[in-house]
Amino acid sequence: MMEIEKIIQTLKDIVDRYGFKLLYLDFTDVTVISRIALTQEVFIQIYANLKKNKINMALVVGSERIYGIDKEGGFYHEHPFKNPALHTNSEQTEIEDFVIKSLELLKKINLI
């Protein structure tokens, strides 16, 4: 698991590299929550909790999660793009890898 400072730096690097806007960033010594805006209606939400050793990530369009990876009950699972209400087994994913996959999904549905 990353340290809080490294997570924040990763988020800032992603924003700079891809030309996104950091809509929201709040953190403590053990948690980070942020929103990275791709457009006005499309953003990626990242929540990290070091005590619980988890990073939850969601691609949101409007007010709906259309894809995500999170940890519940000690196990990571994916909310697949075709049916985000489902849970399928998954491994922990790096933040930038999640961003790249989210961009690929958005291209498929012509949102970027």
N, CA, C and O atoms as a Tinker XYZ file with bonds, in Angstrom:
   448  protein
     1  N      0.846000   -1.184000    0.000000    73     2
     2  CA     0.000000    0.000000    0.000000    64     1     3
     3  C      0.883000    1.237000    0.000000    63     2     4     5
     4  O      1.899000    1.287000    0.694000    81     3
     5  N      0.494000    2.220000   -0.773000    73     3     6
     6  CA     1.237000    3.473000   -0.863000    64     5     7
     7  C      1.076000    4.300000    0.422000    63     6     8     9
     8  O      0.151000    4.086000    1.205000    81     7
     9  N      1.978000    5.224000    0.608000    73     7    10
    10  CA     1.841000    6.217000    1.662000    64     9    11
    11  C      0.933000    7.331000    1.141000    63    10    12    13
    12  O      0.781000    7.504000   -0.068000    81    11
    13  N      0.336000    8.079000    2.058000    73    11    14
    14  CA    -0.580000    9.157000    1.675000    64    13    15
    15  C      0.101000   10.149000    0.724000    63    14    16    17
    16  O     -0.486000   10.536000   -0.287000    81    15
    17  N      1.315000   10.557000    1.037000    73    15    18
    18  CA     2.011000   11.527000    0.198000    64    17    19
    19  C      2.225000   10.997000   -1.220000    63    18    20    21
    20  O      2.125000   11.745000   -2.192000    81    19
    21  N      2.517000    9.710000   -1.327000    73    19    22
    22  CA     2.722000    9.112000   -2.653000    64    21    23
    23  C      1.412000    9.047000   -3.435000    63    22    24    25
    24  O      1.399000    9.257000   -4.648000    81    23
    25  N      0.313000    8.758000   -2.744000    73    23    26
    26  CA    -0.992000    8.719000   -3.409000    64    25    27
    27  C     -1.336000   10.109000   -3.942000    63    26    28    29
    28  O     -1.773000   10.254000   -5.084000    81    27
    29  N     -1.138000   11.120000   -3.111000    73    27    30
    30  CA    -1.432000   12.490000   -3.531000    64    29    31
    31  C     -0.555000   12.879000   -4.721000    63    30    32    33
    32  O     -1.043000   13.485000   -5.675000    81    31
    33  N      0.712000   12.542000   -4.675000    73    31    34
    34  CA     1.608000   12.864000   -5.790000    64    33    35
    35  C      1.195000   12.118000   -7.060000    63    34    36    37
    36  O      1.246000   12.683000   -8.153000    81    35
    37  N      0.788000   10.857000   -6.922000    73    35    38
    38  CA     0.298000   10.090000   -8.061000    64    37    39
    39  C     -0.908000   10.775000   -8.689000    63    38    40    41
    40  O     -0.989000   10.892000   -9.912000    81    39
    41  N     -1.841000   11.227000   -7.865000    73    39    42
    42  CA    -3.029000   11.920000   -8.377000    64    41    43
    43  C     -2.642000   13.198000   -9.117000    63    42    44    45
    44  O     -3.159000   13.470000  -10.201000    81    43
    45  N     -1.743000   13.973000   -8.539000    73    43    46
    46  CA    -1.304000   15.213000   -9.186000    64    45    47
    47  C     -0.585000   14.924000  -10.500000    63    46    48    49
    48  O     -0.769000   15.644000  -11.481000    81    47
    49  N      0.235000   13.873000  -10.522000    73    47    50
    50  CA     0.929000   13.493000  -11.756000    64    49    51
    51  C     -0.060000   13.101000  -12.847000    63    50    52    53
    52  O      0.102000   13.487000  -14.005000    81    51
    53  N     -1.091000   12.332000  -12.477000    73    51    54
    54  CA    -2.107000   11.901000  -13.442000    64    53    55
    55  C     -2.845000   13.106000  -14.006000    63    54    56    57
    56  O     -3.063000   13.196000  -15.215000    81    55
    57  N     -3.230000   14.032000  -13.133000    73    55    58
    58  CA    -3.925000   15.241000  -13.565000    64    57    59
    59  C     -3.062000   16.009000  -14.572000    63    58    60    61
    60  O     -3.555000   16.449000  -15.611000    81    59
    61  N     -1.791000   16.166000  -14.261000    73    59    62
    62  CA    -0.884000   16.887000  -15.159000    64    61    63
    63  C     -0.662000   16.136000  -16.469000    63    62    64    65
    64  O     -0.695000   16.732000  -17.545000    81    63
    65  N     -0.438000   14.839000  -16.376000    73    63    66
    66  CA    -0.106000   14.033000  -17.556000    64    65    67
    67  C     -1.261000   13.967000  -18.554000    63    66    68    69
    68  O     -1.040000   14.016000  -19.764000    81    67
    69  N     -2.495000   13.855000  -18.047000    73    67    70
    70  CA    -3.646000   13.661000  -18.922000    64    69    71
    71  C     -4.468000   14.931000  -19.141000    63    70    72    73
    72  O     -5.449000   14.913000  -19.884000    81    71
    73  N     -4.079000   16.017000  -18.504000    73    71    74
    74  CA    -4.799000   17.271000  -18.691000    64    73    75
    75  C     -6.148000   17.313000  -18.003000    63    74    76    77
    76  O     -7.049000   18.022000  -18.451000    81    75
    77  N     -6.302000   16.572000  -16.933000    73    75    78
    78  CA    -7.548000   16.565000  -16.173000    64    77    79
    79  C     -7.537000   17.696000  -15.154000    63    78    80    81
    80  O     -6.557000   18.430000  -15.034000    81    79
    81  N     -8.625000   17.824000  -14.431000    73    79    82
    82  CA    -8.737000   18.819000  -13.375000    64    81    83
    83  C     -8.994000   18.092000  -12.051000    63    82    84    85
    84  O     -9.847000   17.208000  -11.978000    81    83
    85  N     -8.262000   18.466000  -11.026000    73    83    86
    86  CA    -8.479000   17.897000   -9.701000    64    85    87
    87  C     -9.621000   18.679000   -9.057000    63    86    88    89
    88  O     -9.434000   19.793000   -8.566000    81    87
    89  N    -10.815000   18.065000   -9.072000    73    87    90
    90  CA   -12.015000   18.729000   -8.551000    64    89    91
    91  C    -12.026000   18.789000   -7.035000    63    90    92    93
    92  O    -12.470000   19.770000   -6.438000    81    91
    93  N    -11.528000   17.722000   -6.423000    73    91    94
    94  CA   -11.645000   17.611000   -4.977000    64    93    95
    95  C    -10.485000   16.778000   -4.458000    63    94    96    97
    96  O    -10.129000   15.755000   -5.042000    81    95
    97  N     -9.906000   17.225000   -3.363000    73    95    98
    98  CA    -8.852000   16.461000   -2.699000    64    97    99
    99  C     -8.926000   16.749000   -1.217000    63    98   100   101
   100  O     -8.806000   17.897000   -0.789000    81    99
   101  N     -9.125000   15.704000   -0.435000    73    99   102
   102  CA    -9.155000   15.823000    1.013000    64   101   103
   103  C     -8.387000   14.631000    1.566000    63   102   104   105
   104  O     -8.498000   13.520000    1.048000    81   103
   105  N     -7.610000   14.861000    2.617000    73   103   106
   106  CA    -6.827000   13.763000    3.160000    64   105   107
   107  C     -6.533000   13.974000    4.638000    63   106   108   109
   108  O     -6.551000   15.091000    5.156000    81   107
   109  N     -6.264000   12.853000    5.289000    73   107   110
   110  CA    -5.787000   12.833000    6.658000    64   109   111
   111  C     -4.482000   12.050000    6.636000    63   110   112   113
   112  O     -3.923000   11.806000    5.567000    81   111
   113  N     -3.998000   11.661000    7.794000    73   111   114
   114  CA    -2.772000   10.867000    7.818000    64   113   115
   115  C     -2.996000    9.434000    7.362000    63   114   116   117
   116  O     -2.028000    8.718000    7.106000    81   115
   117  N     -4.258000    8.992000    7.252000    73   115   118
   118  CA    -4.532000    7.610000    6.819000    64   117   119
   119  C     -5.529000    7.492000    5.660000    63   118   120   121
   120  O     -5.745000    6.391000    5.154000    81   119
   121  N     -6.138000    8.600000    5.231000    73   119   122
   122  CA    -7.131000    8.513000    4.153000    64   121   123
   123  C     -6.915000    9.606000    3.108000    63   122   124   125
   124  O     -6.373000   10.676000    3.387000    81   123
   125  N     -7.364000    9.287000    1.896000    73   123   126
   126  CA    -7.392000   10.258000    0.799000    64   125   127
   127  C     -8.697000   10.049000    0.060000    63   126   128   129
   128  O     -9.093000    8.913000   -0.202000    81   127
   129  N     -9.364000   11.132000   -0.277000    73   127   130
   130  CA   -10.506000   11.060000   -1.177000    64   129   131
   131  C    -10.341000   12.169000   -2.208000    63   130   132   133
   132  O    -10.043000   13.313000   -1.868000    81   131
   133  N    -10.541000   11.810000   -3.470000    73   131   134
   134  CA   -10.371000   12.808000   -4.525000    64   133   135
   135  C    -11.303000   12.527000   -5.683000    63   134   136   137
   136  O    -11.813000   11.421000   -5.860000    81   135
   137  N    -11.502000   13.573000   -6.462000    73   135   138
   138  CA   -12.238000   13.475000   -7.720000    64   137   139
   139  C    -11.404000   14.129000   -8.800000    63   138   140   141
   140  O    -10.981000   15.280000   -8.684000    81   139
   141  N    -11.180000   13.365000   -9.850000    73   139   142
   142  CA   -10.434000   13.841000  -11.003000    64   141   143
   143  C    -11.434000   14.010000  -12.142000    63   142   144   145
   144  O    -12.067000   13.044000  -12.565000    81   143
   145  N    -11.574000   15.236000  -12.636000    73   143   146
   146  CA   -12.561000   15.522000  -13.678000    64   145   147
   147  C    -11.965000   15.329000  -15.058000    63   146   148   149
   148  O    -10.899000   15.859000  -15.371000    81   147
   149  N    -12.666000   14.568000  -15.875000    73   147   150
   150  CA   -12.313000   14.440000  -17.279000    64   149   151
   151  C    -13.116000   15.449000  -18.080000    63   150   152   153
   152  O    -12.593000   16.091000  -18.992000    81   151
   153  N    -14.389000   15.586000  -17.735000    73   151   154
   154  CA   -15.279000   16.605000  -18.286000    64   153   155
   155  C    -16.162000   17.072000  -17.126000    63   154   156   157
   156  O    -15.980000   16.645000  -15.985000    81   155
   157  N    -17.097000   17.934000  -17.424000    73   155   158
   158  CA   -18.004000   18.438000  -16.387000    64   157   159
   159  C    -18.826000   17.316000  -15.748000    63   158   160   161
   160  O    -19.093000   17.355000  -14.547000    81   159
   161  N    -19.223000   16.331000  -16.530000    73   159   162
   162  CA   -20.086000   15.260000  -16.053000    64   161   163
   163  C    -19.366000   13.935000  -15.793000    63   162   164   165
   164  O    -19.964000   12.991000  -15.277000    81   163
   165  N    -18.102000   13.871000  -16.146000    73   163   166
   166  CA   -17.363000   12.606000  -16.048000    64   165   167
   167  C    -16.168000   12.788000  -15.120000    63   166   168   169
   168  O    -15.330000   13.666000  -15.329000    81   167
   169  N    -16.102000   11.934000  -14.078000    73   167   170
   170  CA   -14.965000   12.020000  -13.169000    64   169   171
   171  C    -14.611000   10.645000  -12.614000    63   170   172   173
   172  O    -15.397000    9.700000  -12.673000    81   171
   173  N    -13.405000   10.571000  -12.076000    73   171   174
   174  CA   -12.942000    9.363000  -11.399000    64   173   175
   175  C    -12.797000    9.707000   -9.929000    63   174   176   177
   176  O    -12.127000   10.674000   -9.567000    81   175
   177  N    -13.426000    8.915000   -9.096000    73   175   178
   178  CA   -13.329000    9.112000   -7.656000    64   177   179
   179  C    -12.375000    8.072000   -7.076000    63   178   180   181
   180  O    -12.472000    6.883000   -7.381000    81   179
   181  N    -11.464000    8.533000   -6.246000    73   179   182
   182  CA   -10.474000    7.665000   -5.613000    64   181   183
   183  C    -10.607000    7.819000   -4.106000    63   182   184   185
   184  O    -10.632000    8.934000   -3.587000    81   183
   185  N    -10.693000    6.694000   -3.410000    73   183   186
   186  CA   -10.710000    6.689000   -1.948000    64   185   187
   187  C     -9.662000    5.693000   -1.484000    63   186   188   189
   188  O     -9.691000    4.526000   -1.874000    81   187
   189  N     -8.743000    6.148000   -0.658000    73   187   190
   190  CA    -7.721000    5.258000   -0.098000    64   189   191
   191  C     -7.782000    5.332000    1.416000    63   190   192   193
   192  O     -7.962000    6.402000    1.997000    81   191
   193  N     -7.628000    4.173000    2.044000    73   191   194
   194  CA    -7.592000    4.091000    3.503000    64   193   195
   195  C     -6.442000    3.164000    3.875000    63   194   196   197
   196  O     -6.509000    1.956000    3.647000    81   195
   197  N     -5.386000    3.737000    4.448000    73   195   198
   198  CA    -4.205000    2.947000    4.793000    64   197   199
   199  C     -4.464000    1.973000    5.929000    63   198   200   201
   200  O     -3.908000    0.875000    5.935000    81   199
   201  N     -5.298000    2.352000    6.892000    73   199   202
   202  CA    -5.599000    1.442000    8.007000    64   201   203
   203  C     -6.313000    0.188000    7.519000    63   202   204   205
   204  O     -6.083000   -0.907000    8.034000    81   203
   205  N     -7.173000    0.352000    6.532000    73   203   206
   206  CA    -7.917000   -0.784000    5.981000    64   205   207
   207  C     -7.205000   -1.403000    4.788000    63   206   208   209
   208  O     -7.678000   -2.386000    4.217000    81   207
   209  N     -6.058000   -0.821000    4.409000    73   207   210
   210  CA    -5.260000   -1.317000    3.297000    64   209   211
   211  C     -6.089000   -1.473000    2.020000    63   210   212   213
   212  O     -6.127000   -2.540000    1.407000    81   211
   213  N     -6.758000   -0.363000    1.634000    73   211   214
   214  CA    -7.572000   -0.447000    0.422000    64   213   215
   215  C     -7.570000    0.855000   -0.348000    63   214   216   217
   216  O     -7.403000    1.944000    0.201000    81   215
   217  N     -7.765000    0.692000   -1.658000    73   215   218
   218  CA    -7.985000    1.821000   -2.557000    64   217   219
   219  C     -9.225000    1.484000   -3.385000    63   218   220   221
   220  O     -9.245000    0.487000   -4.108000    81   219
   221  N    -10.252000    2.319000   -3.274000    73   219   222
   222  CA   -11.478000    2.144000   -4.040000    64   221   223
   223  C    -11.499000    3.187000   -5.150000    63   222   224   225
   224  O    -11.168000    4.351000   -4.926000    81   223
   225  N    -11.889000    2.761000   -6.350000    73   223   226
   226  CA   -11.898000    3.662000   -7.499000    64   225   227
   227  C    -13.188000    3.473000   -8.286000    63   226   228   229
   228  O    -13.657000    2.351000   -8.478000    81   227
   229  N    -13.752000    4.587000   -8.737000    73   227   230
   230  CA   -14.988000    4.521000   -9.511000    64   229   231
   231  C    -14.950000    5.528000  -10.647000    63   230   232   233
   232  O    -14.515000    6.667000  -10.476000    81   231
   233  N    -15.413000    5.087000  -11.814000    73   231   234
   234  CA   -15.633000    5.966000  -12.954000    64   233   235
   235  C    -17.099000    6.360000  -12.917000    63   234   236   237
   236  O    -17.984000    5.504000  -12.951000    81   235
   237  N    -17.350000    7.667000  -12.848000    73   235   238
   238  CA   -18.716000    8.163000  -12.683000    64   237   239
   239  C    -19.080000    9.046000  -13.873000    63   238   240   241
   240  O    -18.317000    9.927000  -14.271000    81   239
   241  N    -20.255000    8.792000  -14.427000    73   239   242
   242  CA   -20.806000    9.616000  -15.493000    64   241   243
   243  C    -22.144000   10.134000  -14.991000    63   242   244   245
   244  O    -23.032000    9.358000  -14.636000    81   243
   245  N    -22.277000   11.458000  -14.966000    73   243   246
   246  CA   -23.467000   12.044000  -14.347000    64   245   247
   247  C    -23.401000   11.755000  -12.866000    63   246   248   249
   248  O    -22.499000   12.229000  -12.175000    81   247
   249  N    -24.335000   10.992000  -12.381000    73   247   250
   250  CA   -24.305000   10.599000  -10.970000    64   249   251
   251  C    -24.235000    9.079000  -10.814000    63   250   252   253
   252  O    -24.467000    8.551000   -9.727000    81   251
   253  N    -23.915000    8.382000  -11.901000    73   251   254
   254  CA   -23.899000    6.921000  -11.888000    64   253   255
   255  C    -22.495000    6.355000  -12.033000    63   254   256   257
   256  O    -21.736000    6.778000  -12.906000    81   255
   257  N    -22.148000    5.395000  -11.175000    73   255   258
   258  CA   -20.891000    4.665000  -11.363000    64   257   259
   259  C    -21.094000    3.723000  -12.544000    63   258   260   261
   260  O    -22.035000    2.931000  -12.563000    81   259
   261  N    -20.194000    3.818000  -13.538000    73   259   262
   262  CA   -20.312000    2.924000  -14.694000    64   261   263
   263  C    -19.217000    1.863000  -14.694000    63   262   264   265
   264  O    -19.261000    0.919000  -15.482000    81   263
   265  N    -18.232000    2.021000  -13.807000    73   263   266
   266  CA   -17.151000    1.052000  -13.689000    64   265   267
   267  C    -16.443000    1.326000  -12.373000    63   266   268   269
   268  O    -16.352000    2.472000  -11.931000    81   267
   269  N    -15.940000    0.262000  -11.748000    73   267   270
   270  CA   -15.209000    0.490000  -10.511000    64   269   271
   271  C    -14.446000   -0.730000  -10.042000    63   270   272   273
   272  O    -14.693000   -1.857000  -10.471000    81   271
   273  N    -13.515000   -0.467000   -9.149000    73   271   274
   274  CA   -12.777000   -1.521000   -8.453000    64   273   275
   275  C    -12.696000   -1.078000   -6.998000    63   274   276   277
   276  O    -12.277000    0.041000   -6.702000    81   275
   277  N    -13.102000   -1.966000   -6.095000    73   275   278
   278  CA   -13.000000   -1.630000   -4.688000    64   277   279
   279  C    -12.804000   -2.873000   -3.839000    63   278   280   281
   280  O    -12.869000   -4.004000   -4.322000    81   279
   281  N    -12.565000   -2.629000   -2.573000    73   279   282
   282  CA   -12.274000   -3.715000   -1.639000    64   281   283
   283  C    -13.350000   -3.740000   -0.563000    63   282   284   285
   284  O    -13.637000   -2.736000    0.089000    81   283
   285  N    -13.930000   -4.913000   -0.403000    73   283   286
   286  CA   -14.968000   -5.109000    0.591000    64   285   287
   287  C    -14.754000   -6.475000    1.216000    63   286   288   289
   288  O    -14.529000   -7.455000    0.506000    81   287
   289  N    -14.822000   -6.548000    2.527000    73   287   290
   290  CA   -14.638000   -7.829000    3.198000    64   289   291
   291  C    -13.244000   -8.403000    3.011000    63   290   292   293
   292  O    -13.061000   -9.618000    3.085000    81   291
   293  N    -12.263000   -7.547000    2.771000    73   291   294
   294  CA   -10.886000   -7.998000    2.623000    64   293   295
   295  C    -10.494000   -8.432000    1.227000    63   294   296   297
   296  O     -9.353000   -8.837000    1.006000    81   295
   297  N    -11.422000   -8.358000    0.272000    73   295   298
   298  CA   -11.142000   -8.805000   -1.097000    64   297   299
   299  C    -11.501000   -7.718000   -2.103000    63   298   300   301
   300  O    -12.513000   -7.030000   -1.969000    81   299
   301  N    -10.641000   -7.580000   -3.119000    73   299   302
   302  CA   -10.940000   -6.647000   -4.192000    64   301   303
   303  C    -11.920000   -7.276000   -5.165000    63   302   304   305
   304  O    -11.868000   -8.475000   -5.438000    81   303
   305  N    -12.808000   -6.450000   -5.679000    73   303   306
   306  CA   -13.720000   -6.887000   -6.729000    64   305   307
   307  C    -13.935000   -5.740000   -7.706000    63   306   308   309
   308  O    -13.725000   -4.569000   -7.390000    81   307
   309  N    -14.357000   -6.121000   -8.894000    73   307   310
   310  CA   -14.605000   -5.171000   -9.967000    64   309   311
   311  C    -16.102000   -5.028000  -10.176000    63   310   312   313
   312  O    -16.852000   -6.000000  -10.080000    81   311
   313  N    -16.523000   -3.815000  -10.460000    73   311   314
   314  CA   -17.887000   -3.541000  -10.902000    64   313   315
   315  C    -17.776000   -3.358000  -12.411000    63   314   316   317
   316  O    -17.429000   -2.277000  -12.884000    81   315
   317  N    -18.073000   -4.421000  -13.170000    73   315   318
   318  CA   -17.812000   -4.376000  -14.616000    64   317   319
   319  C    -18.635000   -3.320000  -15.341000    63   318   320   321
   320  O    -19.753000   -2.988000  -14.945000    81   319
   321  N    -18.051000   -2.809000  -16.405000    73   319   322
   322  CA   -18.659000   -1.770000  -17.214000    64   321   323
   323  C    -20.035000   -2.176000  -17.732000    63   322   324   325
   324  O    -20.956000   -1.360000  -17.743000    81   323
   325  N    -20.183000   -3.413000  -18.155000    73   323   326
   326  CA   -21.459000   -3.851000  -18.735000    64   325   327
   327  C    -22.559000   -3.978000  -17.701000    63   326   328   329
   328  O    -23.739000   -3.896000  -18.044000    81   327
   329  N    -22.192000   -4.180000  -16.428000    73   327   330
   330  CA   -23.178000   -4.267000  -15.354000    64   329   331
   331  C    -22.501000   -3.884000  -14.036000    63   330   332   333
   332  O    -22.063000   -4.764000  -13.294000    81   331
   333  N    -22.408000   -2.580000  -13.733000    73   331   334
   334  CA   -21.671000   -2.121000  -12.565000    64   333   335
   335  C    -22.256000   -2.561000  -11.218000    63   334   336   337
   336  O    -21.607000   -2.398000  -10.185000    81   335
   337  N    -23.455000   -3.109000  -11.218000    73   335   338
   338  CA   -24.034000   -3.598000   -9.968000    64   337   339
   339  C    -23.428000   -4.940000   -9.561000    63   338   340   341
   340  O    -23.518000   -5.337000   -8.399000    81   339
   341  N    -22.817000   -5.635000  -10.510000    73   339   342
   342  CA   -22.204000   -6.932000  -10.224000    64   341   343
   343  C    -20.879000   -6.770000   -9.500000    63   342   344   345
   344  O    -20.263000   -5.704000   -9.521000    81   343
   345  N    -20.452000   -7.858000   -8.856000    73   343   346
   346  CA   -19.125000   -7.939000   -8.253000    64   345   347
   347  C    -18.413000   -9.132000   -8.879000    63   346   348   349
   348  O    -18.893000  -10.262000   -8.793000    81   347
   349  N    -17.270000   -8.879000   -9.509000    73   347   350
   350  CA   -16.463000   -9.982000  -10.022000    64   349   351
   351  C    -15.095000   -9.900000   -9.352000    63   350   352   353
   352  O    -14.597000   -8.809000   -9.074000    81   351
   353  N    -14.500000  -11.039000   -9.098000    73   351   354
   354  CA   -13.203000  -11.057000   -8.426000    64   353   355
   355  C    -12.180000  -10.243000   -9.203000    63   354   356   357
   356  O    -12.175000  -10.227000  -10.434000    81   355
   357  N    -11.320000   -9.571000   -8.459000    73   355   358
   358  CA   -10.316000   -8.721000   -9.070000    64   357   359
   359  C     -9.112000   -8.630000   -8.149000    63   358   360   361
   360  O     -9.180000   -8.973000   -6.969000    81   359
   361  N     -8.024000   -8.167000   -8.706000    73   359   362
   362  CA    -6.826000   -7.857000   -7.929000    64   361   363
   363  C     -6.795000   -6.346000   -7.716000    63   362   364   365
   364  O     -7.493000   -5.595000   -8.398000    81   363
   365  N     -5.985000   -5.918000   -6.770000    73   363   366
   366  CA    -5.780000   -4.489000   -6.595000    64   365   367
   367  C     -5.179000   -3.926000   -7.877000    63   366   368   369
   368  O     -4.323000   -4.555000   -8.499000    81   367
   369  N     -5.628000   -2.751000   -8.265000    73   367   370
   370  CA    -5.176000   -2.108000   -9.490000    64   369   371
   371  C     -4.510000   -0.783000   -9.142000    63   370   372   373
   372  O     -4.968000   -0.063000   -8.255000    81   371
   373  N     -3.437000   -0.469000   -9.840000    73   371   374
   374  CA    -2.778000    0.825000   -9.645000    64   373   375
   375  C     -3.718000    1.934000  -10.118000    63   374   376   377
   376  O     -4.526000    1.731000  -11.025000    81   375
   377  N     -3.604000    3.092000   -9.503000    73   375   378
   378  CA    -4.479000    4.210000   -9.840000    64   377   379
   379  C     -4.362000    4.577000  -11.321000    63   378   380   381
   380  O     -5.382000    4.740000  -11.992000    81   379
   381  N     -3.154000    4.707000  -11.836000    73   379   382
   382  CA    -3.008000    5.094000  -13.234000    64   381   383
   383  C     -3.564000    4.023000  -14.177000    63   382   384   385
   384  O     -4.134000    4.358000  -15.215000    81   383
   385  N     -3.408000    2.747000  -13.834000    73   383   386
   386  CA    -3.975000    1.681000  -14.666000    64   385   387
   387  C     -5.499000    1.793000  -14.712000    63   386   388   389
   388  O     -6.113000    1.563000  -15.754000    81   387
   389  N     -6.103000    2.146000  -13.580000    73   387   390
   390  CA    -7.550000    2.342000  -13.539000    64   389   391
   391  C     -7.951000    3.517000  -14.429000    63   390   392   393
   392  O     -8.945000    3.439000  -15.151000    81   391
   393  N     -7.190000    4.591000  -14.380000    73   391   394
   394  CA    -7.468000    5.762000  -15.213000    64   393   395
   395  C     -7.381000    5.384000  -16.688000    63   394   396   397
   396  O     -8.258000    5.752000  -17.469000    81   395
   397  N     -6.356000    4.667000  -17.074000    73   395   398
   398  CA    -6.188000    4.256000  -18.474000    64   397   399
   399  C     -7.361000    3.384000  -18.925000    63   398   400   401
   400  O     -7.903000    3.591000  -20.011000    81   399
   401  N     -7.754000    2.414000  -18.102000    73   399   402
   402  CA    -8.891000    1.559000  -18.467000    64   401   403
   403  C    -10.170000    2.390000  -18.564000    63   402   404   405
   404  O    -10.989000    2.169000  -19.457000    81   403
   405  N    -10.343000    3.342000  -17.650000    73   403   406
   406  CA   -11.522000    4.209000  -17.692000    64   405   407
   407  C    -11.566000    5.005000  -18.986000    63   406   408   409
   408  O    -12.631000    5.150000  -19.587000    81   407
   409  N    -10.425000    5.522000  -19.423000    73   407   410
   410  CA   -10.365000    6.263000  -20.683000    64   409   411
   411  C    -10.742000    5.372000  -21.862000    63   410   412   413
   412  O    -11.458000    5.802000  -22.766000    81   411
   413  N    -10.261000    4.137000  -21.851000    73   411   414
   414  CA   -10.609000    3.192000  -22.921000    64   413   415
   415  C    -12.118000    2.948000  -22.957000    63   414   416   417
   416  O    -12.715000    2.903000  -24.033000    81   415
   417  N    -12.730000    2.790000  -21.788000    73   415   418
   418  CA   -14.178000    2.567000  -21.723000    64   417   419
   419  C    -14.943000    3.789000  -22.219000    63   418   420   421
   420  O    -15.937000    3.652000  -22.931000    81   419
   421  N    -14.491000    4.968000  -21.852000    73   419   422
   422  CA   -15.152000    6.193000  -22.290000    64   421   423
   423  C    -15.042000    6.379000  -23.802000    63   422   424   425
   424  O    -15.968000    6.891000  -24.430000    81   423
   425  N    -13.931000    5.972000  -24.384000    73   423   426
   426  CA   -13.777000    6.039000  -25.841000    64   425   427
   427  C    -14.768000    5.102000  -26.526000    63   426   428   429
   428  O    -15.341000    5.438000  -27.562000    81   427
   429  N    -14.962000    3.916000  -25.932000    73   427   430
   430  CA   -15.912000    2.945000  -26.518000    64   429   431
   431  C    -17.317000    3.501000  -26.617000    63   430   432   433
   432  O    -18.051000    3.205000  -27.561000    81   431
   433  N    -17.689000    4.315000  -25.630000    73   431   434
   434  CA   -19.057000    4.852000  -25.637000    64   433   435
   435  C    -19.101000    6.310000  -26.108000    63   434   436   437
   436  O    -20.081000    7.022000  -25.886000    81   435
   437  N    -18.017000    6.733000  -26.764000    73   435   438
   438  CA   -17.921000    8.048000  -27.393000    64   437   439
   439  C    -18.151000    9.223000  -26.443000    63   438   440   441
   440  O    -18.770000   10.220000  -26.815000    81   439
   441  N    -17.654000    9.098000  -25.230000    73   439   442
   442  CA   -17.742000   10.223000  -24.295000    64   441   443
   443  C    -16.471000   11.057000  -24.280000    63   442   444   445
   444  O    -16.438000   12.141000  -23.698000    81   443
   445  N    -15.431000   10.550000  -24.920000    73   443   446
   446  CA   -14.217000   11.351000  -25.094000    64   445   447
   447  C    -13.676000   11.108000  -26.487000    63   446   448
   448  O    -12.653000   11.680000  -26.861000    81   447
